[in-house]
Amino acid sequence: MKIVVAPDKFKGSLPATKVAAAIAAGLRAGRPGAEVVTIGVADGGEGTVDAAVAAGIAAVYPLTDLEPDLERCRTEADRLLRRTGQMIARDRLAEVATGA
């Protein structure tokens, strides 16, 4: 049996990767034969950079270096993070489903 654990953070206490690890540990204890795969996710708020880096994004650049208008920068960053997060989640879940 393959179980995919893909939680968001527990705000104020644990990042998504540690939440996933704790859930996975409990699952492995209760189902020793199960294959447990963890994927930390984020909704575009706190923890998004950590989830993106854990998913393989290697560089982070301040958008204000490219766009001095802070409000426009926030709007574009939100749009970019949501699209990127959706693509990462889709790709990672496809990898898990196919065993790649």
NUVOMI-844014 format. One record per residue (C-alpha): residue number from 1; x, y, z. Coordinates in steps of 0.05 Angstrom, whole numbers, padded with zeros to 5 digits, m for minus. Example, Ala and Ser with C-alpha at 12.3 -4.5 7.8 and 13.67 -1.06 7.14 Angstrom:
REM residues 2
<1; <00246; m00090; 00156>>
<2; <00273; m00021; 00143>>
This chain:
REM residues 100
<1; <00000; 00000; 00000>>
<2; <00026; 00069; m00018>>
<3; <00005; 00128; 00025>>
<4; <00019; 00200; 00005>>
<5; <00024; 00250; 00062>>
<6; <00020; 00322; 00036>>
<7; <00004; 00370; 00093>>
<8; <00011; 00444; 00100>>
<9; <00047; 00473; 00161>>
<10; <00017; 00476; 00231>>
<11; <00019; 00551; 00237>>
<12; <00062; 00575; 00294>>
<13; <00088; 00506; 00312>>
<14; <00115; 00462; 00255>>
<15; <00135; 00471; 00182>>
<16; <00102; 00426; 00130>>
<17; <00163; 00380; 00125>>
<18; <00161; 00365; 00200>>
<19; <00086; 00355; 00200>>
<20; <00093; 00306; 00142>>
<21; <00150; 00269; 00178>>
<22; <00109; 00263; 00242>>
<23; <00048; 00237; 00205>>
<24; <00091; 00189; 00166>>
<25; <00123; 00162; 00230>>
<26; <00055; 00147; 00258>>
<27; <00032; 00113; 00194>>
<28; <00095; 00070; 00191>>
<29; <00085; 00049; 00263>>
<30; <00012; 00030; 00250>>
<31; <00023; 00000; 00180>>
<32; <00094; m00027; 00178>>
<33; <00088; m00053; 00107>>
<34; <00061; 00011; 00077>>
<35; <00103; 00054; 00031>>
<36; <00096; 00125; 00058>>
<37; <00116; 00184; 00014>>
<38; <00118; 00255; 00043>>
<39; <00109; 00320; 00006>>
<40; <00107; 00386; 00044>>
<41; <00059; 00436; 00012>>
<42; <00040; 00509; 00023>>
<43; <m00017; 00554; 00002>>
<44; <00024; 00614; m00019>>
<45; <00032; 00644; 00050>>
<46; <00082; 00627; 00105>>
<47; <00123; 00565; 00090>>
<48; <00117; 00571; 00014>>
<49; <00191; 00585; 00004>>
<50; <00209; 00526; 00048>>
<51; <00162; 00480; 00010>>
<52; <00188; 00505; m00057>>
<53; <00261; 00494; m00036>>
<54; <00244; 00424; m00010>>
<55; <00212; 00410; m00078>>
<56; <00276; 00428; m00114>>
<57; <00274; 00502; m00129>>
<58; <00346; 00523; m00120>>
<59; <00345; 00599; m00120>>
<60; <00302; 00653; m00090>>
<61; <00307; 00726; m00112>>
<62; <00273; 00786; m00081>>
<63; <00221; 00811; m00131>>
<64; <00233; 00882; m00108>>
<65; <00300; 00877; m00145>>
<66; <00259; 00873; m00209>>
<67; <00197; 00913; m00190>>
<68; <00204; 00973; m00143>>
<69; <00128; 00982; m00135>>
<70; <00116; 00941; m00072>>
<71; <00041; 00930; m00082>>
<72; <00051; 00906; m00154>>
<73; <00108; 00863; m00129>>
<74; <00062; 00830; m00077>>
<75; <00008; 00818; m00128>>
<76; <00056; 00787; m00178>>
<77; <00091; 00745; m00125>>
<78; <00024; 00718; m00100>>
<79; <00004; 00699; m00171>>
<80; <00072; 00667; m00185>>
<81; <00074; 00628; m00120>>
<82; <00004; 00600; m00130>>
<83; <00018; 00577; m00201>>
<84; <00086; 00549; m00182>>
<85; <00056; 00513; m00122>>
<86; <00002; 00482; m00164>>
<87; <00053; 00458; m00215>>
<88; <00099; 00429; m00162>>
<89; <00041; 00393; m00128>>
<90; <00016; 00365; m00194>>
<91; <00085; 00341; m00215>>
<92; <00104; 00311; m00147>>
<93; <00037; 00274; m00141>>
<94; <00046; 00247; m00212>>
<95; <00116; 00222; m00192>>
<96; <00087; 00188; m00131>>
<97; <00030; 00157; m00170>>
<98; <00076; 00129; m00224>>
<99; <00133; 00110; m00178>>
<100; <00182; 00154; m00215>>
